[in-house]
């Protein structure tokens, strides 16, 4: 299959790609020197731009979705069964039902992102997650099956799948074509490790120390606040030319 696949049009149209091969930095600098002013400025913008800002913004955008996912889809399942004397099948069933609802949530948020922009929806969804954090946890800790179901489904679709609907396309659009795959992969994986791996451990420690569920809600707020700040500082990327070599910021 891979032998039969063609390279993506974005790669082939890049100004630093010649005969299907991306030029290294020295070769690009040589082309800049010998090329026309317009072509040289396009290449220089991608090669000489100082990197970093777009990466950290993408990391912040990733943090909310990854952190909330680790808490809701991993930690809460065990916490509910252990601390609330609720049958373990209830939270796991809630995750299944929430995922089924996600079949509507993901394309709906994606469609809105295409219509109104990524940045504004990131701000709305992350802010909504912060507002709902304590109400969702109150529903879940009520100990009733309907409360757990509604709280888990709501938390999953707003705080996790809502942000997931925007994440991959927005993060990709933040980066220039020359370093997009590298920066995107690093931002997603580092963000995932920091938020998803550490989150449940920290939540278990805090709930054990305090003897209460409120640290979970507080962590949902902190994770979502990080994403909110990242979205606030990020530019709108909807409609950005993906062939451009430089990052959006």
RODO-2510 file (C-alpha; in nm, 4 decimals, decimal comma):
residues 249
     n   res          X          Y          Z
     1     x     0,0000     0,0000     0,0000
     2     x     0,2745     0,2440     0,0919
     3     x     0,4634     0,1768    -0,2322
     4     x     0,1517     0,2694    -0,4265
     5     x     0,0702     0,5861    -0,2330
     6     x     0,1587     0,9221    -0,3807
     7     x     0,3176     1,1948    -0,1716
     8     x     0,0782     1,4554    -0,0307
     9     x     0,0142     1,7621    -0,2510
    10     x     0,1254     1,9892     0,0359
    11     x     0,4691     1,8246     0,0374
    12     x     0,5074     1,8347    -0,3393
    13     x     0,4090     2,2029    -0,3591
    14     x     0,6569     2,3180    -0,0951
    15     x     0,9089     2,5745    -0,2133
    16     x     1,1946     2,3778    -0,0531
    17     x     1,1122     2,0509    -0,2337
    18     x     1,2906     1,9723    -0,5609
    19     x     1,2083     1,6579    -0,7603
    20     x     1,0213     1,5110    -0,4641
    21     x     1,3072     1,5609    -0,2155
    22     x     1,3181     1,8215     0,0597
    23     x     1,6355     2,0297     0,0561
    24     x     1,8470     2,0525     0,3698
    25     x     1,9208     2,3899     0,5297
    26     x     2,2489     2,4496     0,3430
    27     x     2,0865     2,3693     0,0098
    28     x     1,7954     2,6006     0,0874
    29     x     2,0316     2,8836     0,1795
    30     x     2,2087     2,8322    -0,1525
    31     x     1,8786     2,8438    -0,3388
    32     x     1,7817     3,1630    -0,1533
    33     x     2,1006     3,3288    -0,2734
    34     x     2,0491     3,2281    -0,6361
    35     x     1,6717     3,2636    -0,6622
    36     x     1,4454     3,5553    -0,7440
    37     x     1,3488     3,7976    -0,4690
    38     x     0,9978     3,6522    -0,4342
    39     x     1,1069     3,2885    -0,4205
    40     x     1,3951     3,3752    -0,1891
    41     x     1,1675     3,5542     0,0569
    42     x     0,9330     3,2535     0,0711
    43     x     1,2185     3,0150     0,1476
    44     x     1,3822     3,2518     0,3952
    45     x     1,0560     3,2907     0,5874
    46     x     1,0412     2,9187     0,6499
    47     x     1,4073     2,8494     0,7179
    48     x     1,5126     3,1536     0,9175
    49     x     1,2020     3,1928     1,1328
    50     x     1,2746     3,1457     1,5012
    51     x     1,0845     2,8347     1,6122
    52     x     0,9276     2,7623     1,9493
    53     x     0,6210     2,9772     2,0038
    54     x     0,3895     2,7663     1,7888
    55     x     0,5211     2,4506     1,9569
    56     x     0,4402     2,5696     2,3081
    57     x     0,0970     2,6920     2,1994
    58     x     0,0265     2,3483     2,0494
    59     x     0,1489     2,1871     2,3712
    60     x    -0,1005     2,3985     2,5673
    61     x    -0,3829     2,3065     2,3299
    62     x    -0,2986     1,9393     2,3754
    63     x    -0,2772     1,9616     2,7547
    64     x    -0,6486     2,0087     2,8206
    65     x    -0,7696     1,7249     2,6023
    66     x    -0,5021     1,4792     2,7154
    67     x    -0,5292     1,5680     3,0850
    68     x    -0,9081     1,5564     3,0907
    69     x    -0,9005     1,2253     2,9058
    70     x    -0,6688     1,0683     3,1626
    71     x    -0,8920     1,1805     3,4479
    72     x    -1,2313     1,0985     3,2980
    73     x    -1,1583     0,7854     3,0963
    74     x    -0,8978     0,6297     3,3256
    75     x    -0,8904     0,7595     3,6815
    76     x    -1,2623     0,8148     3,7407
    77     x    -1,3560     0,4602     3,6389
    78     x    -1,1541     0,3155     3,9264
    79     x    -1,2336     0,6005     4,1647
    80     x    -1,6103     0,5579     4,1238
    81     x    -1,5985     0,1823     4,1799
    82     x    -1,3609     0,2047     4,4759
    83     x    -1,4811     0,5106     4,6625
    84     x    -1,8501     0,5387     4,5746
    85     x    -1,9481     0,1719     4,6078
    86     x    -2,0876     0,1796     4,2556
    87     x    -2,0658    -0,1301     4,0395
    88     x    -1,7643    -0,1090     3,8093
    89     x    -1,9849    -0,1713     3,5078
    90     x    -2,1604     0,1646     3,5571
    91     x    -1,8632     0,3948     3,4786
    92     x    -1,7373     0,1659     3,2026
    93     x    -2,0839     0,1607     3,0459
    94     x    -2,0924     0,5410     3,0796
    95     x    -1,7686     0,5642     2,8793
    96     x    -1,9242     0,3463     2,6079
    97     x    -2,2400     0,5582     2,5944
    98     x    -2,0329     0,8760     2,5982
    99     x    -1,8287     0,7470     2,3063
   100     x    -2,1461     0,6696     2,1136
   101     x    -2,2674     1,0247     2,1730
   102     x    -1,9234     1,1311     2,0506
   103     x    -2,0157     1,0076     1,7031
   104     x    -2,2327     1,3204     1,6893
   105     x    -2,0156     1,5495     1,9033
   106     x    -1,6940     1,5170     1,7040
   107     x    -1,8314     1,5992     1,3552
   108     x    -2,0588     1,8704     1,4981
   109     x    -1,7726     2,0524     1,6717
   110     x    -1,5562     1,9934     1,3648
   111     x    -1,8207     2,1501     1,1419
   112     x    -1,8481     2,4510     1,3737
   113     x    -1,4700     2,4832     1,3682
   114     x    -1,4786     2,5021     0,9886
   115     x    -1,7589     2,7578     0,9982
   116     x    -1,6656     2,9951     1,2820
   117     x    -1,2960     2,9221     1,3384
   118     x    -1,0790     2,7040     1,5596
   119     x    -0,9709     2,9633     1,8138
   120     x    -1,3152     3,0788     1,9250
   121     x    -1,4386     2,7213     1,9663
   122     x    -1,1295     2,6280     2,1667
   123     x    -1,2080     2,9193     2,3993
   124     x    -1,5754     2,8214     2,4295
   125     x    -1,5204     2,4479     2,4840
   126     x    -1,2356     2,4888     2,7344
   127     x    -1,4309     2,7569     2,9244
   128     x    -1,7396     2,5343     2,9265
   129     x    -1,5319     2,2479     3,0679
   130     x    -1,4138     2,4724     3,3524
   131     x    -1,7707     2,5835     3,4279
   132     x    -1,9002     2,2252     3,4247
   133     x    -1,6151     2,0697     3,6259
   134     x    -1,7793     2,0922     3,9685
   135     x    -2,1386     2,0215     3,8491
   136     x    -2,0133     1,7148     3,6600
   137     x    -1,8280     1,5879     3,9659
   138     x    -2,1345     1,6507     4,1848
   139     x    -2,3385     1,4346     3,9479
   140     x    -2,0757     1,1609     3,9425
   141     x    -2,0244     1,1553     4,3193
   142     x    -2,3986     1,1434     4,3830
   143     x    -2,3511     0,7679     4,3719
   144     x    -2,6649     0,7108     4,1652
   145     x    -2,6482     0,5313     3,8336
   146     x    -2,8207     0,8131     3,6392
   147     x    -2,5939     1,0731     3,8022
   148     x    -2,2783     0,8818     3,7159
   149     x    -2,3987     0,8205     3,3610
   150     x    -2,4968     1,1804     3,2910
   151     x    -2,1830     1,3234     3,4546
   152     x    -1,9452     1,0909     3,2702
   153     x    -2,1145     1,1351     2,9319
   154     x    -2,1199     1,5129     2,9716
   155     x    -1,7597     1,5352     3,0912
   156     x    -1,6340     1,3051     2,8164
   157     x    -1,8097     1,4855     2,5325
   158     x    -1,7264     1,8396     2,6413
   159     x    -1,3878     1,8135     2,8121
   160     x    -1,2357     1,5374     2,5989
   161     x    -1,4096     1,4781     2,2653
   162     x    -1,5040     1,8436     2,2208
   163     x    -1,1381     1,9437     2,2390
   164     x    -1,0304     1,6377     2,0415
   165     x    -1,2535     1,7537     1,7544
   166     x    -1,0389     2,0663     1,7212
   167     x    -0,6980     1,9426     1,8301
   168     x    -0,5369     1,7659     1,5382
   169     x    -0,6359     2,0096     1,2633
   170     x    -0,5571     2,3194     1,4723
   171     x    -0,2187     2,1933     1,5862
   172     x    -0,1270     2,0987     1,2292
   173     x    -0,2273     2,4418     1,1007
   174     x    -0,0068     2,6137     1,3593
   175     x     0,3092     2,4729     1,2004
   176     x     0,4809     2,5446     0,8738
   177     x     0,5128     2,2701     0,6149
   178     x     0,8894     2,2314     0,6604
   179     x     0,8741     2,1175     1,0258
   180     x     0,5052     2,0336     1,0714
   181     x     0,5286     1,6603     1,1288
   182     x     0,8194     1,6844     1,3735
   183     x     0,6690     1,9626     1,5840
   184     x     0,3193     1,8127     1,5776
   185     x     0,4427     1,4711     1,6883
   186     x     0,6512     1,6173     1,9698
   187     x     0,3708     1,8438     2,0940
   188     x     0,1144     1,5623     2,0951
   189     x     0,3361     1,3036     2,2610
   190     x     0,5050     1,5281     2,5180
   191     x     0,1682     1,6804     2,6081
   192     x     0,0166     1,3355     2,6353
   193     x     0,2948     1,2080     2,8615
   194     x     0,2914     1,5102     3,0902
   195     x    -0,0870     1,5345     3,1244
   196     x    -0,2249     1,1829     3,0791
   197     x     0,0455     0,9866     3,2568
   198     x     0,0965     1,2160     3,5555
   199     x    -0,2680     1,3232     3,5953
   200     x    -0,4206     1,0030     3,7385
   201     x    -0,1274     0,9580     3,9786
   202     x    -0,1602     1,3157     4,1014
   203     x    -0,5386     1,2824     4,1297
   204     x    -0,5048     0,9628     4,3353
   205     x    -0,2588     1,1340     4,5679
   206     x    -0,4714     1,4465     4,6154
   207     x    -0,7978     1,2597     4,6706
   208     x    -0,6271     1,0326     4,9246
   209     x    -0,4767     1,3275     5,1136
   210     x    -0,7939     1,5389     5,1138
   211     x    -1,0430     1,2536     5,1404
   212     x    -1,2593     1,4353     4,8870
   213     x    -1,3358     1,4496     4,5156
   214     x    -1,2830     1,8256     4,4712
   215     x    -0,9159     1,7899     4,3585
   216     x    -1,0444     1,6051     4,0499
   217     x    -1,2664     1,8993     3,9560
   218     x    -0,9792     2,1377     4,0296
   219     x    -0,7487     1,9420     3,7988
   220     x    -1,0087     1,9489     3,5201
   221     x    -1,0219     2,3260     3,5612
   222     x    -0,6422     2,3646     3,5586
   223     x    -0,5978     2,1454     3,2500
   224     x    -0,8726     2,3312     3,0655
   225     x    -0,7354     2,6678     3,1774
   226     x    -0,3981     2,5825     3,0227
   227     x    -0,5741     2,5108     2,6928
   228     x    -0,7850     2,8270     2,7266
   229     x    -0,4727     3,0408     2,7686
   230     x    -0,3045     2,8637     2,4751
   231     x    -0,6069     2,9297     2,2538
   232     x    -0,6247     3,2917     2,3687
   233     x    -0,2607     3,3486     2,2705
   234     x    -0,2814     3,1505     1,9463
   235     x    -0,3822     3,3024     1,6112
   236     x    -0,6841     3,1866     1,4152
   237     x    -0,5628     2,9172     1,1741
   238     x    -0,8795     2,8373     0,9794
   239     x    -0,8102     2,8649     0,6066
   240     x    -0,4331     2,8977     0,6496
   241     x    -0,2281     2,7835     0,3492
   242     x    -0,0684     2,4571     0,4627
   243     x     0,2042     2,4858     0,1992
   244     x     0,3609     2,7863     0,3746
   245     x     0,6949     2,6957     0,5268
   246     x     0,6819     2,9231     0,8306
   247     x     0,4830     2,8637     1,1507
   248     x     0,1661     3,0644     1,2109
   249     x     0,3417     3,2564     1,4924
***
